[in-house]
Amino acid sequence: MTKKKNAFVFDSCSGVKNGEYENVYIMPLILTKITDGKVVEYKDGVDIEIDKLLVDMVKGEKYKTSQINIGSFIDLIEKLQESYENIYIFPIPSGLSNTYFTIKNFLDNEKETYHNVHVFDQTMVAHLLKWTILDLLDADSKGLITKEYIEEYIRISNKNKLAFLVVPDPKYLVAGGRVSNFKGAILKLFKLKLVLSLSANALKYYDKVVKLEKIPEVLIKGAKELAPSFSFEKIKRECILYSPQITDPEFDIEKIKNIVVKGFCGQVPNVTPEYDQLTPIIAVHTGPNYFVIGFELK
């Protein structure tokens, strides 16, 4: 049997499903719920979608996140080796999970067996990672894909992709260790909205606001600081990710559009915002009320 050239393996933080794109395969990350002493595991985006997750969280159900099942990972890679010459793997960013290091250490110890399998520490999640998938598939259709091509693509992507997450309640980020207890208490005491940045592999505290109307101003300041070459004319893609299960009316998507599209997205010439939602594995850390503004520079 003649083998295909390249397989691309992402995990479920991308929001992409198996079968959605040719030659793209998805490894589901794991969510765990403990109810009445019983432990239930869900495959992210397979056994549970974001609507159910957020409804459960509003009810007080607690979820934890886990890495991929390494046994399932090995099964997938060995199956792909039968059909593909090269396998390229893109786990959730190492700044958010140890999945990349788990896979890299495994491959480093089995180099002879998996000599054609390569793992990359890419920097994005959700809709911004879908952009990476589309770019790599386009490059593959032109015969450009090599390990070196992908390394250079990710290097440039680190500089050109940026996202900001806005949440009104830091308790889920505190529970996940993303925000300190002290900072979370201060934010809650003064009813401040938290703004975090996702760039170059890390989710970090960036700023805070009292009113959402200030968000466009914060986004512009953050874009200029974290992406020094930023200008509205250089934006080639932008997205707004919103919650399908809000409990805070301020985070209604129509209100968010009114603020963010007018104050930020509307200043980008000839680019229309793309709308999407976070994946369950990421929304565990945000809770039901959030929105994300993401963009990519030319």
Secondary structure, DSSP 8 states (H G I E B T S, - for coil): ---EEEEEEEEGGG---TTSSTTEEEE--EEEEEETTEEEEEEBTTTB-HHHHHHHHHTT--EEEE---HHHHHHHHHHHHTTEEEEEEE-S-TTT-SHHHHHHHHHHHTTTTTTTEEE------HHHHHHHHHHHHHHHHTT---HHHHHHHHHHHHHHEEEEEEES-THHHHHTTSS-HHHHHHHHHTT-EEEEEEETTEEEEEEEESSGGGHHHHHHHHHHHHSTT--GGGEEEEEEEE-SS-SSGGG-HHHHIIIIIHHTGGGSTT---EEE---HHHHTTT-SS-EEEEEEE-
